[in-house]
Amino acid sequence: MAKSDIEIELDETHDVNARSWLVKANDAETDFPVQNLPFGVYRKAGTDDVFRGCIAIGDCVLDLAAADAATGPVLNDLASAGPSNWKSLRHKLFTLLTNDAHEKRVSKYLTPMSNVELGCPVDCRNYTDFYTSYYHAFNAGSLFRPDAPITPSFKWLPIAYHGRASSIVVSGEEVRRPWGQRVLPGSTDPEFGPSVWLDYEVELGLVMGQGNKMGSPISMEVAECNPPIYNLSFK
């Protein structure tokens, strides 16, 4: 599908002139004005409370209970509910945050971001990792296949492989060095221990809201026409 063929449906919730009764949401420096309502899960910092669905707005999070939306500790059910349900919830939240008549009732569902702890917004049981950067693939491939670091079809069909979902955590978690076999300089025998060097990558994650039947693909046309549930996490 050509980029010019992709049509993003805008409505009154994207109106740049819309303002919220929450003053911080109208700050020019905020990442979360009323036009951008990313979803996540939260609990009050320092507690063992069950995580609850929320959106970011201004410098606060708004519990989805304000919109009578039951999400549980993760947003899987909400993500699988489909575009019409996402849109309906977005419109309801937009109305609650822009209509002064709702301020008194909705305010009690707000919590300052400085007082919350974020959780992983979806239960990630599996994920597919795409190996799409040519330069990254070339550099990594050169270590193992110096004569042919890039597969012949790479530019037409980037490599995808199964990832380990159990390692997905939210920002701020401690990262433990992986353990495995290694041969230290001056030795001929391997030993078991933590990695000596630790590298990192920047990843972009996408959640496909509605799933597909096993073995059946999701076409690009459908993926473009049904946008994802905005952002499922926030800073």
C-alpha positions as CSV (number, residue, x, y, z in Angstrom):
1,M,0.0,0.0,0.0
2,A,1.5,3.4,-1.0
3,K,1.9,5.9,1.8
4,S,-0.4,8.3,0.1
5,D,-3.2,5.7,0.2
6,I,-3.2,5.5,4.0
7,E,-6.0,7.7,5.4
8,I,-5.9,8.5,9.1
9,E,-9.4,9.2,10.4
10,L,-9.4,12.4,12.5
11,D,-12.3,13.7,14.6
12,E,-13.1,16.3,17.3
13,T,-10.8,14.5,19.8
14,H,-7.9,15.6,17.7
15,D,-8.9,19.2,17.5
16,V,-5.7,21.2,18.3
17,N,-7.8,23.9,19.9
18,A,-9.5,21.6,22.5
19,R,-8.7,22.3,26.1
20,S,-9.1,20.4,29.3
21,W,-10.2,21.6,32.7
22,L,-7.0,20.0,34.0
23,V,-4.6,23.0,33.7
24,K,-1.4,21.0,33.3
25,A,-3.0,19.2,30.2
26,N,-3.0,22.6,28.4
27,D,0.7,23.3,29.1
28,A,2.6,23.6,25.8
29,E,5.4,21.5,27.3
30,T,3.3,18.5,28.3
31,D,3.5,15.2,26.4
32,F,0.0,14.4,27.3
33,P,-2.6,17.0,26.2
34,V,-6.2,16.0,25.8
35,Q,-5.5,15.1,22.2
36,N,-3.0,12.4,23.3
37,L,-4.5,9.9,25.8
38,P,-2.1,6.9,26.0
39,F,-3.2,3.9,27.9
40,G,-1.3,2.1,30.6
41,V,-1.7,0.3,34.0
42,Y,-0.7,1.8,37.4
43,R,-0.8,1.5,41.1
44,K,0.1,3.9,43.9
45,A,3.9,3.9,44.4
46,G,5.1,1.9,47.3
47,T,2.0,-0.3,47.6
48,D,1.1,-3.9,46.6
49,D,-2.2,-2.8,45.1
50,V,-3.4,-4.6,42.0
51,F,-2.5,-2.7,38.9
52,R,-5.4,-0.8,37.2
53,G,-6.0,0.6,33.8
54,C,-5.4,4.3,33.2
55,I,-4.6,7.0,30.7
56,A,-2.0,9.8,31.0
57,I,-3.3,13.3,31.0
58,G,-1.1,16.4,31.8
59,D,1.0,15.5,34.9
60,C,-1.5,12.9,36.2
61,V,-2.9,9.5,35.4
62,L,-6.7,9.0,35.2
63,D,-8.1,5.7,36.4
64,L,-10.3,4.2,33.7
65,A,-13.0,3.7,36.3
66,A,-13.8,7.3,35.7
67,A,-15.2,6.2,32.4
68,D,-16.8,3.1,33.9
69,A,-14.2,1.0,32.0
70,A,-13.2,-2.3,33.7
71,T,-9.8,-3.4,32.5
72,G,-8.2,-5.5,35.2
73,P,-4.4,-5.5,35.8
74,V,-3.6,-5.7,32.1
75,L,-5.2,-4.3,29.0
76,N,-5.4,-7.4,26.9
77,D,-9.2,-7.5,26.9
78,L,-9.3,-3.8,25.9
79,A,-6.7,-4.3,23.2
80,S,-8.7,-7.2,21.7
81,A,-12.0,-5.3,21.9
82,G,-11.5,-3.7,18.5
83,P,-11.4,-0.2,16.9
84,S,-15.0,0.7,17.5
85,N,-14.6,0.1,21.2
86,W,-11.3,2.0,21.4
87,K,-12.9,4.9,19.7
88,S,-15.9,4.9,21.9
89,L,-13.7,4.9,25.0
90,R,-11.5,7.7,23.6
91,H,-14.6,9.9,23.0
92,K,-15.9,9.2,26.4
93,L,-12.6,10.1,28.1
94,F,-12.3,13.2,25.9
95,T,-15.7,14.4,27.0
96,L,-15.0,13.8,30.6
97,L,-11.7,15.8,30.4
98,T,-13.0,18.8,28.4
99,N,-16.5,19.3,29.8
100,D,-16.3,21.4,33.0
101,A,-19.4,19.7,34.3
102,H,-17.5,16.5,34.9
103,E,-14.5,18.1,36.7
104,K,-15.7,17.5,40.3
105,R,-16.6,13.8,39.8
106,V,-13.6,12.9,37.6
107,S,-11.0,14.7,39.7
108,K,-11.2,12.0,42.4
109,Y,-9.9,9.5,39.8
110,L,-6.7,11.5,39.1
111,T,-3.3,10.7,40.7
112,P,-0.1,12.7,40.1
113,M,2.4,10.8,38.0
114,S,5.0,11.3,40.7
115,N,2.9,9.1,43.0
116,V,2.4,6.1,40.7
117,E,4.2,3.0,39.6
118,L,3.6,1.7,36.1
119,G,3.2,-1.9,35.2
120,C,3.5,-3.9,32.0
121,P,0.3,-2.9,30.2
122,V,-0.3,-6.2,28.4
123,D,0.3,-9.8,29.3
124,C,2.9,-10.7,26.7
125,R,2.8,-14.4,26.1
126,N,4.6,-14.3,22.8
127,Y,6.1,-11.8,20.4
128,T,7.7,-11.7,17.0
129,D,10.9,-9.8,16.7
130,F,11.8,-8.3,13.3
131,Y,15.4,-8.0,12.2
132,T,14.9,-5.0,10.0
133,S,17.9,-2.6,10.2
134,Y,20.3,-3.3,7.3
135,Y,23.4,-1.9,9.1
136,H,22.6,-3.8,12.3
137,A,22.0,-7.0,10.4
138,F,25.3,-6.5,8.4
139,N,27.4,-5.8,11.5
140,A,25.9,-8.8,13.4
141,G,26.1,-11.1,10.4
142,S,29.8,-10.1,9.8
143,L,30.6,-11.7,13.1
144,F,29.2,-15.1,12.1
145,R,29.2,-15.1,8.3
146,P,31.9,-12.7,7.2
147,D,31.7,-13.8,3.6
148,A,27.9,-13.3,3.4
149,P,26.7,-11.3,6.3
150,I,23.3,-10.4,4.7
151,T,20.9,-13.1,3.5
152,P,19.9,-12.7,-0.3
153,S,16.3,-11.8,0.5
154,F,16.9,-9.4,3.4
155,K,15.9,-6.2,1.5
156,W,12.6,-7.9,0.3
157,L,11.7,-9.9,3.4
158,P,13.3,-8.8,6.7
159,I,13.9,-11.6,9.1
160,A,11.4,-12.3,11.9
161,Y,11.9,-14.7,14.7
162,H,10.2,-15.7,18.0
163,G,11.2,-13.7,21.1
164,R,11.1,-14.6,24.7
165,A,8.2,-12.7,26.2
166,S,9.1,-13.5,29.8
167,S,11.9,-11.0,29.7
168,I,9.7,-8.0,29.0
169,V,9.6,-5.5,31.9
170,V,8.7,-1.9,32.4
171,S,11.3,1.0,32.4
172,G,13.3,1.3,35.6
173,E,13.6,-2.4,36.3
174,E,17.1,-3.7,37.1
175,V,18.8,-5.6,34.2
176,R,20.6,-8.7,35.3
177,R,23.6,-9.9,33.2
178,P,22.8,-13.1,31.3
179,W,24.7,-16.2,32.4
180,G,26.2,-18.7,30.1
181,Q,29.3,-20.5,28.9
182,R,32.4,-18.4,28.2
183,V,36.1,-18.9,27.5
184,L,38.2,-16.4,29.3
185,P,41.4,-15.1,27.8
186,G,44.3,-17.5,28.5
187,S,42.0,-20.4,29.0
188,T,41.0,-23.3,26.8
189,D,38.1,-24.6,28.8
190,P,34.7,-22.9,29.1
191,E,33.2,-21.9,32.4
192,F,29.7,-20.9,33.4
193,G,29.2,-17.3,34.6
194,P,27.8,-13.8,33.9
195,S,28.6,-12.1,30.6
196,V,31.7,-10.0,30.6
197,W,30.4,-7.5,28.1
198,L,26.8,-6.2,27.9
199,D,25.4,-4.4,24.9
200,Y,21.9,-2.9,24.4
201,E,19.6,-2.1,21.6
202,V,16.7,0.3,21.1
203,E,13.5,-1.5,20.2
204,L,10.1,-0.3,18.9
205,G,7.2,-2.4,20.1
206,L,3.7,-2.6,18.6
207,V,0.6,-4.3,19.9
208,M,-1.8,-5.8,17.4
209,G,-5.1,-5.2,19.2
210,Q,-7.2,-7.8,17.6
211,G,-5.6,-11.2,17.0
212,N,-5.7,-13.6,14.1
213,K,-6.5,-17.3,13.7
214,M,-3.5,-19.5,14.1
215,G,-1.6,-19.7,10.8
216,S,-3.5,-16.9,9.1
217,P,-1.7,-13.6,8.4
218,I,-2.8,-10.1,9.1
219,S,-2.7,-8.1,5.9
220,M,-1.1,-4.7,5.6
221,E,-4.4,-3.2,4.4
222,V,-6.2,-4.3,7.6
223,A,-3.3,-3.3,9.8
224,E,-3.3,0.2,8.3
225,C,-7.1,0.6,8.4
226,N,-7.4,-0.4,12.0
227,P,-4.9,1.7,13.9
228,P,-3.4,0.3,17.2
229,I,-4.8,1.3,20.6
230,Y,-2.7,4.5,20.5
231,N,0.2,4.1,23.0
232,L,-0.1,1.4,25.6
233,S,2.5,3.0,27.9
234,F,3.8,6.4,28.8
235,K,6.9,8.1,30.2
